[in-house]
């Protein structure tokens, strides 16, 4: 027993082995040339397009590192992904053994029935805390850990590993050999430019690596030499132990792309580093091949929006934009100008004749690289909140309906293929409640994000599979059908008007009734008091008085002019971003606690340092996230609009508001923002009720009565059900015809 235990630990946990077949030739079923990826089928190398979907690890109520997705769920999801029309899934890191067991059984059943299996691209993760720290890429916690994790991934995929839960990795006894369906690896993550620059600066002489399978050119940087070593090590380990090779790529994104940009553009986007895989070459011993992997979205960072050359193009930002030919590009090592489709007469038009800097950027990548290019992440979010705009095609980071998401995915996929890429992976399969976004993370409790669905945080809604609140259906759908509302939901009633309320893990719902309501003539006002610290009993904007000091005012003014307003003292944008928006210190001129000024609710889009070039400029940018969208929010309705906030039906208005819009930081525990000016930022207080009222434009001569609405958090136990988004079916129909 002792000998067996010792052998088991040495072989499966520590990877100690004896090569019993040192002369056995190494095989591969994936190869590449300069533009194409090939798969061996019946003895012939056939072009293979990676048409993939990225698969995350999140479930509502769980953190990513809880690895809560079980075997049966994976089996079901694999079938849905393949029915979508994808042939590949990509995972970012080591998962729990349920994933590999399900993947093995799913593909085995398919092949036994003569069907095409689902292929896998496996990532090797770099810990966020390591990359965002004092460590450089040659620190053992970075480089050596990455090499060790590569070996672990290889062993797992060949079914020869024991792994204990820890350090953000999955765990289990990995005994299923899924390697026949693994086409390649993507090593690393979206590199932090400061980490790359720090490494290159610290080790100027450590810029060369000569391995058995990969080597660097004379132009390589120290960071690229580190990547080359890691890639060589994973190829060597798999070849020596398992006699196999497969494709290898290194993760990259525009922040560390290989191009040089004009000086002030680089300063505007703070672009300080490059990672160029053209400096990593393969020896004849590497039979399989490597490709260039990029995460590229239409909206970030759209360098080319600021580098137009042609004067006869319909410029979406400025008619007076100057050519950047005034810069001495000849002194740049690798100017992007050289790789744009038309050279110095760069063509920013796509196949439809539209200005499309996304396509142009992709084309620059394929023109530059001598190996296949795969866009391993692309997508748009169906979140209500937005973080970036795409000025060319309106494929934005957020505030897109599920229908718009599907259409945007098709157009983005077309751009990728038109640019000559060898494949792509949609980001992502499922929505993930635990995610955060830079322009809302200041406003939420980051230790409790999995326990509610924050519709203002766009990063949570890139999926094709939604998780809606409720075990089978949500408590309410904003669709004009009021049958789910009960008498017990009534909060306030007076003067022929009433308001009812309910809530779930995603929304606060309101049912507003007014006898003889006319949307063309009547404006409805709903004051909301949440915090005992601030608020006003008077709104000077609309000349309204309230019985309680209110923090918000909901204004229903027809289908196109309805919005939520916030009292200036309780405006989080002012407290957190006044320097960026108005170049003022928010804490030097503080609004009164009872200020009667109610303002539109804005969300940050761009906080970059102001840029001035020629006759135009760019600086901080916001958009009105408090503006309400009219429509039907029931997924079962033919008129479904996933972004719909309210609908009018006869004497009734149904309304839903995302929690964060009313400054809830964690509704699962009913935590809201405290007074910003007491704490110099966002801190939280707990409430157990809020007050609401209802009036209209004909009743301005009295204080609006306000009644309490009880609030009770649900803690860490959430209710949800799966729903395939409208975008899933749109993309499925398109891919079926390709």
Protein Blocks (a to p, Z undefined) as FASTA:
>chain_A
ZZmmmmmmmmmmnopacdfblmbccddfbdcdfkbccddeehiacddddddddddfbdeh
iafklopacfklmmmmmmmmmmnopabdcdfbdcdfklmmmmmmmmmmmmmnopacdddd
ddddddfklmmccbdfkbmklmmmmmmmmmmmmmmmnopacddeeehiacdddfbdfklm
mgbdcedddddfklmmmmmmmmmmlmcccdfkbccdfkbcfklmmmmmmmmmmmmmmmmm
nopacdddddddfklccbdcdfklmmmnopabdcdfklpccdfklmnbpcddddddfkbc
cfklmmcfblkbccfkbckbccfklpcfklpmblfklmgmnlmmocfbdfkopacfklmm
mmmmmmmpmcdcddfbgcddfbfbdfbdcfklopagejiafklmmmmmmmmmmmmmmnop
abdcdddfbdcfkbccfklmmmpcfklmmmpccfklmklmmbfbdcdehjkbcfbdcehp
aklpcfklpmbdcehiacdddddfkbccdddddehiafklpccdddddfbfkbccfbdfk
lopacfbdcfbdcddebjklgccdddfklmmklmmmmmmmnopafklmccdfklcbdcdd
dddfbfcdcddehjbccddddddfkbcceddfbfkbmklcfkbmbdcehjbccddddfkl
nopablmnopacddfklnopadddddfbdcdddddfklmmbccdddddddddebjadcdd
ddddfklmmmmmmmmmZZ
